[in-house]
């Protein structure tokens, strides 16, 4: 960060750990929810799963039980599309998701701010959950975890991290001055950038490779809701632009920046 104090140029060292507060709040909520869940007896855990996990059968009843009713009714159908993102199957699940949330949530939150970030995060989780429901209608297997929402953050991050002013803008020699207004993260630009296409292709390929088999990258076997991952990622990739408005600067140049940033003052 650069400041001007009494006409004197003075550089501030950035903090060693400066993750956005909203990302840390989400990580704390995820860890706290699982800590409470794991502390409860098995009967209580089963009740919480039925109330707050995502069951495709809630939305598309199984053919053998077309009159099946879940507790909570319509309200439960709605809240489980969000509450399932706070539930996890193990501490390993919590830790892995927290690492990915910190890695991809931080740049997205810095770019679009906490309010838009929160809406974007949960929208991706909802779309990812509904994608899983659509492809697994009638299933009584509960879906838990923040992976679909985090996948949406990955899709959103892919829209701008490779731009000249993005965190990975230096890859491929696409380097721009840090004081320049940020570039527009258009979907057209993203889909014609080979780095974005490689990133998306590798990530989607890993989901097709490990998802149906249930084999995780740690070697463990688990029920992986890969359909939710794909739905969340594609939602983030295609919808990020609605949360990242492209505005004019006060000086008339392109970019969503303030005068201080434009002139090089108080530049973070």
N, C-alpha and C positions, 0 to 999 in steps of 0.2 A: 504494500500500500504506500502511496506517495502523498505527502502533505506539505503545504507551504506554511511555515510558522514565522511571522514577522519578516516576510520576504526571503526567508532562508529555506532552501531546499532540504527536506529531511525525510529520509526513508524509514518506514517502520517494518520490522520483521513480522511476517505473518505468524499467527499462533501455530504451534506444532500440531494441534488437533482442533479443527474448526468445522466439524460436521454441522450442518444446519440443525437447528433445534427440533424442527418437525420430524426429521429423520430419527433423531435420538428418542423423541417421544414415542414414535411408532415402535422402535426396537424395545423400549422399556415396557410398552403395553403388551407386546407379543410375549416377551419373557415373563412378565408378571402374570399374564393370563395362563401360561402353561405351568408356572410355579404353583398357582392356586389349583389348577386342574389336577396336577400330579399329586398334590397333597390330599385330595379328597378320596374317600373310599370308592371301590369299584362301582357300587350301585349309583352313587352320585355322579360319577364320571359318565356312566351310560345315559343317565337322564340329561346331562349337559350336552352330550353328543347329539341326542335326538332333538334337543331344543335349538342348538346353535350350529351344528355341522350342516354342510350342504348335502342333501339327499336328492338325487335326480328323481326319485319316486315321489317327492313332494309335488313336483311340477308335472310329471308324466307318470301316472300310476302304473304299476306293473299289470300286465294282462291277467295274471292269475288272481289279482286282488284289486279290481278296478275301483272299489269303494274305500280303499285304504285312506285313513285320515291321520295326519300328523298334528301334534299339539301346536297351538299358536295360530292355526288357520291361515288366512291370507296374510296377516301381519307377520306370522312366522316365516311364510314363504319369502317375504321381503327382507326381513332382518337377517335371515341366514345367508343371503347373498353378500352381506358385509361381515357378519359375525364369524363366518367360517375362516376368514383371513386371519383372525386372531387365535385360532385353535391350531395346535400342532400335535404330531404323533410321538415326538421324543425330543430330548434336549439336543440331539444331533440335528434334527429337523429345524429346531429353533435357531441354533448357532449358524448353520449353513445359510438359512434364509436371512438372518441378521447381517451376515457378511455381505451377501448380494445386495441387500437393501441399502447398506452403508455405501457400497461401491457405486451403485447406479442411482440410488435416490439422492445422494449428495449433489451431483452436478445438475440433476433435473430440478431439485428444490432451489438451488442457487439461481437458476435461470428464470424460473417462472414464479417463485415466491411461495410461501407456505400455504395460502388459501387455494390457489390454483393447483398446487402440488397435491394437496389432500383430495380435492375433487377428482383430479386425474388418476391418482392412485386407486381410489375406490371404484371409479368407473371401469378401469381396466380389470379390477378384481371381479366386478359384477359381470362384465362381458365374458371374461374367461370362465366364470362359473356357469353362465348360461350356455356357453359353447360346449362345456362338458355335459350339461344336462341334455342338450339337443342330440348329442352323439351317444348318450348312455341312458336313454329314456327307460324308466321303470327300475333302474338299478337301486338296490338298497345298500350299496357300499357308500359310506359317508366320505365326503371330500373335506379335508382340512388343510390349512396352510396358506401362507401369504404368497406362494410362488406365482400364481396367476397375476396378482397385482404387481409383483416385482418384475415379472416378465414384461408387463406393460411399461414399466420404467425403462427396461432395457430397450424396448422398441422406441420409446420416446427419445432416449439418449442417443440412439443411432441416428436420429434426425439432425443432431447438431455437433456431436463430439468430434466429427471428422472435418468440420468446417474450419476455415482459417483461424477463427477466434475461439475454437473449441478446444477442449483438453487434449485431443489427439490430432489437432490440426497440422502438426508437424509431420505426420506420417505421409509419405508420398511427396514431401517438399512443398506442401500447401501451407506456407507460413505467412501470417499477416501480423501487423503491429497490434500490440495488445490494447492500444488506445483507440483503435478504429471501432466504429459502431458495429455491433454484432450482426452477423450475416443472417439473412432470412433462411429458416430451416424448412424450406418447402418440401412437400412430398415428392414433387417431380425431381427436384435436385437430389433428394436422397436415393430415389430409385434409379438414378443414372450414375451414381457414385459407386464404383466397383468395390470400394472398401466397405460401404454399407451393405451391399449385396453379399459380399463374402461373409461379413459378420452375421447377417440374417440367415444365410444359407447354412453356415456351420451350426448356429444355434438351433435352427429348425431340424437339421439333420441329426443332431445329438438327441433331440426329443423323440424323433422317429426311431432312433437306434435303441435308446435306453427305456423309453416310455412303455411300449407294448410288452417288453420282456420283464419289466419291473426291476431290472438290474441298475443300481445307482452307480455313480462314478466312484463311490467309496467301496464298491464290491458287495454291498448289502443288497438284499432283495426287498422290495417294498411295492405297494400299490401306487404307482405314479400317475397322477392325473394329467397326463401329457396333453390331452385335449384342452384343458383349462390353460395350460402354459401357452399353447399356440394361440388360443383365442385372446388371451391377455396381451401377448406380444404384438399380434396384428392390430389389436385395438390401440395400443400405444403408438405403434408405427404410423397408423393412418389418422389418428385423432389428435396427435400432439399439437398440430398447428392451431387447433381451436383454443388451446391453453397458452399459446406462445404468440400473442399478437405482435404484428410487425408495425411499429409506429415511427413517426418522424421525430427526430430530435428537435429540441428548442431552436437550434441553429439552422434548421431546415434540411439537414442531411439525413440520409436513411439510417435507421437503427433505433432501437428502444433504449436510448441512453439519456442521461441528464446532462446539463451544461458542464458540470464539474468533470464528468467523465470525458465529455467531448474535448474539453480544453486540456485534459491531462491532470486535473487536480482531483484529489480524493479518489484516485483511481485504485480499485481493489484488484 
